[in-house]
Amino acid sequence: MYARPSMRVLVLGAGLAGLSAAVRAAREGASVLVVEGAGQVGGLASSIQVDGWWLDHGPHRFWSRDERTLAFARQMLGENIVESERRSRIVLLGRSFEYPLRPGDALSKLPARILARAIADWLLERARHWARPRPDANFEDWVVKRFGRTLHELFFGQYTEKAWGAPCSTISADWAAQRISQTGLLDAAASMLLPGRGAEQRSLAARFLYPKRGGIGALAQACATHLRELGGEIALEARVERVELHGGRARAIHARRADGGVERFDCDALISTIPLPRLLGALDDGTSGRNDAGASGLRHRAVRFVHLEVARPRLSPNHWIYLPEKHLAAHRATEFKNFSDHGLPVDRTAVCVEFTCAKDDALWSMPERELARLAESDLARIGLLEQGEARLLATQVLEHAYPIYDLGYKRRVDAALAIAKTVPNIRTTGRQGLHRYNNMDHSLAMGWHAAKGLANTLDATRPVREARADERVAAESRWFG
Ligand SMILES: Cc1cc2nc3c(=O)[nH]c(=O)nc-3n(C[C@H](O)[C@H](O)[C@H](O)COP(=O)(O)OP(=O)(O)OC[C@H]3O[C@@H](n4cnc5c(N)ncnc54)[C@H](O)[C@@H]3O)c2cc1C
């Protein structure tokens, strides 16, 4: 199976982290095989084609503050690229606000009573914090301290509780620190004090790249093509079930094929980007039995996506719209035509509606047609379309969409990583491999980093240091969604 008789590197998972790791290992001269459970590459950032539409898992805008990662994405996509500025909105109190919030827009639309309460709350929180600084106990605490309770309840609390299915007081403050940009506020202040400056900063933060054709999945497809040109290979529909350990090192993996058969692949080193509990559950030294994957306690929030077609040229000029209010079941709607309309029908549009859920709740098991009706009714309630106007294109589900940051997650991630690190020729990375809520560019950078120097050493003795660097890369993560 390996194309070259050099060091054999197995990469588990063909999402962006796995593909970038594979490309780097191949460029460094290793024989690389990527083993992917799904029928296509891209993981969370993959796309499917239905009736001429490219459908992604919700909105996927690509940008990076790291020039090398940006250059890598540009190199992969070549001419197949469009560059845009984000237009997103948040629908609240029957009004549509620009998101990130703009002071002029928010001031003119928020009812005076709420605005006055928001300012008073914010001042009160600042005074409290100044008089008696305290550490952030949880998500709610973090947001209230910085934005005040009124804005927390209005803009952050409702959305977060809907998306996570848990009270904000049970979610780690890390999630807020990683995902909520305070530059929105600073930018707002700058735009009021220094005309022009805020707008410039905002436009820089809002810029993004997207494939002209093929949906966001075109980025992973381009990485896969590049990998194959370098001699690397990809085995699709091969679900890793077991990692054979001998003498404390990973020697082979066993993968279940779509036809039910099991295939064994040898390796000298292994880079895993599959969910960390799944990797731990697969480690098998033949004596002590496998680790119980569930014992890690690391959990994910799932998302179901409903793709609808509507016979109108466009529903709105926005890329995506947040729906925080609890009377709506969905939490976000995305119109892909606004990301790129190359080669798409001119007289119709497609909209993706997202529902976060847990594996055992009603939304998870709701029949496809019923979920589509719910999606349509939510869009009708915010006035985006008329009931009965939409046609179901497809539904999709992501079981591992969002790593859950509950209050004890950090301790559990550290414990799980400590187990993975006992096997010196395994490096675990990427969003799933580190249980880290990060963006596409971070996954690319993490994979790239994990494969660094691998081909020059059969020893692969630096996993701890590499993982810490991965954490640093991911810590730059800043978007709300
Ligand atoms: C709804 C949503 C919207 C997002 N929007 C944005 C955005 O606007 N901008 C942005 O930058 N990022 C966004 N992201 C984040 C981005 O999608 C991810 O950070 C990135 O795609 C993760 O890549 P990865 O390779 O680390 O993980 P994944 O894409 O999850 O890759 C892991 C791979 O492992 C495979 N796998 C799992 N188990 C096995 C097994 N046992 N055997 C073999 N293979 C297995 C999976 O099939 C998958 O292909 C969004 C994510 C979601 C869920």
The ligand as a Tripos MOL2 file, in Angstrom:
@<TRIPOS>MOLECULE
LIG
   53    58     1     0     0
SMALL
NO_CHARGES

@<TRIPOS>ATOM
      1 C1        -20.9810   24.0640   11.8470 C.3       1 LIG1
      2 C2        -19.5190   24.4350   11.7740 C.ar      1 LIG1
      3 C3        -19.1410   25.6500   11.2140 C.ar      1 LIG1
      4 C4        -17.7870   25.9980   11.1450 C.ar      1 LIG1
      5 N1        -17.4360   27.1930   10.5610 N.ar      1 LIG1
      6 C5        -16.1300   27.5090   10.4420 C.ar      1 LIG1
      7 C6        -15.7340   28.7260    9.8180 C.ar      1 LIG1
      8 O1        -16.5530   29.5490    9.3970 O.2       1 LIG1
      9 N2        -14.4100   28.9700    9.6930 N.ar      1 LIG1
     10 C7        -13.4600   28.0950   10.1430 C.ar      1 LIG1
     11 O2        -12.2680   28.3610    9.9480 O.2       1 LIG1
     12 N3        -13.7920   26.9500   10.7500 N.ar      1 LIG1
     13 C8        -15.1030   26.6280   10.9130 C.ar      1 LIG1
     14 N4        -15.4650   25.4610   11.5320 N.ar      1 LIG1
     15 C9        -14.4040   24.5980   12.0940 C.3       1 LIG1
     16 C10       -13.7480   23.7040   11.0350 C.3       1 LIG1
     17 O3        -14.7240   22.9770   10.3180 O.3       1 LIG1
     18 C11       -12.8270   22.7060   11.7490 C.3       1 LIG1
     19 O4        -11.9670   23.3680   12.6530 O.3       1 LIG1
     20 C12       -11.9320   21.8980   10.8110 C.3       1 LIG1
     21 O5        -12.6040   21.5190    9.6380 O.3       1 LIG1
     22 C13       -11.4750   20.6750   11.5880 C.3       1 LIG1
     23 O6        -10.5950   19.8890   10.8310 O.3       1 LIG1
     24 P1         -9.8930   18.6270   11.5110 P.3       1 LIG1
     25 O7         -9.1670   17.9170   10.4570 O.co2     1 LIG1
     26 O8         -9.1290   19.0670   12.6960 O.co2     1 LIG1
     27 O9        -11.1070   17.7230   12.0690 O.3       1 LIG1
     28 P2        -12.2480   16.9510   11.2450 P.3       1 LIG1
     29 O10       -12.6590   17.7520   10.0760 O.co2     1 LIG1
     30 O11       -13.2880   16.5700   12.2240 O.co2     1 LIG1
     31 O12       -11.4880   15.6430   10.7080 O.3       1 LIG1
     32 C14       -11.4390   14.4270   11.4120 C.3       1 LIG1
     33 C15       -11.6020   13.3060   10.3940 C.3       1 LIG1
     34 O13       -11.4480   12.0430   11.0720 O.3       1 LIG1
     35 C16       -12.3660   11.1310   10.4940 C.3       1 LIG1
     36 N5        -12.5780   10.0430   11.4490 N.ar      1 LIG1
     37 C17       -13.2100   10.0760   12.6410 C.ar      1 LIG1
     38 N6        -13.1730    8.8590   13.2310 N.ar      1 LIG1
     39 C18       -12.4820    8.0520   12.3850 C.ar      1 LIG1
     40 C19       -12.0770    6.6910   12.4450 C.ar      1 LIG1
     41 N7        -12.3790    5.8900   13.4720 N.pl3     1 LIG1
     42 N8        -11.3800    6.1790   11.4000 N.ar      1 LIG1
     43 C20       -11.0400    6.9590   10.3410 C.ar      1 LIG1
     44 N9        -11.3980    8.2510   10.2340 N.ar      1 LIG1
     45 C21       -12.1040    8.7850   11.2500 C.ar      1 LIG1
     46 C22       -13.6130   11.9910   10.2390 C.3       1 LIG1
     47 O14       -14.4830   11.3720    9.2980 O.3       1 LIG1
     48 C23       -12.9820   13.2860    9.7370 C.3       1 LIG1
     49 O15       -12.8280   13.2660    8.3380 O.3       1 LIG1
     50 C24       -16.8090   25.1070   11.6480 C.ar      1 LIG1
     51 C25       -17.1950   23.8840   12.2050 C.ar      1 LIG1
     52 C26       -18.5300   23.5540   12.2760 C.ar      1 LIG1
     53 C27       -18.9380   22.2390   12.8960 C.3       1 LIG1
@<TRIPOS>BOND
     1     1     2 1
     2     2     3 ar
     3     2    52 ar
     4     3     4 ar
     5     4     5 ar
     6     4    50 ar
     7     5     6 ar
     8     6     7 ar
     9     6    13 1
    10     7     8 2
    11     7     9 ar
    12     9    10 ar
    13    10    11 2
    14    10    12 ar
    15    12    13 ar
    16    13    14 ar
    17    14    15 1
    18    14    50 ar
    19    15    16 1
    20    16    17 1
    21    16    18 1
    22    18    19 1
    23    18    20 1
    24    20    21 1
    25    20    22 1
    26    22    23 1
    27    23    24 1
    28    24    25 2
    29    24    26 1
    30    24    27 1
    31    27    28 1
    32    28    29 2
    33    28    30 1
    34    28    31 1
    35    31    32 1
    36    32    33 1
    37    33    34 1
    38    33    48 1
    39    34    35 1
    40    35    36 1
    41    35    46 1
    42    36    37 ar
    43    36    45 ar
    44    37    38 ar
    45    38    39 ar
    46    39    40 ar
    47    39    45 ar
    48    40    41 1
    49    40    42 ar
    50    42    43 ar
    51    43    44 ar
    52    44    45 ar
    53    46    47 1
    54    46    48 1
    55    48    49 1
    56    50    51 ar
    57    51    52 ar
    58    52    53 1
@<TRIPOS>SUBSTRUCTURE
     1 LIG1         1 GROUP 0 **** ****
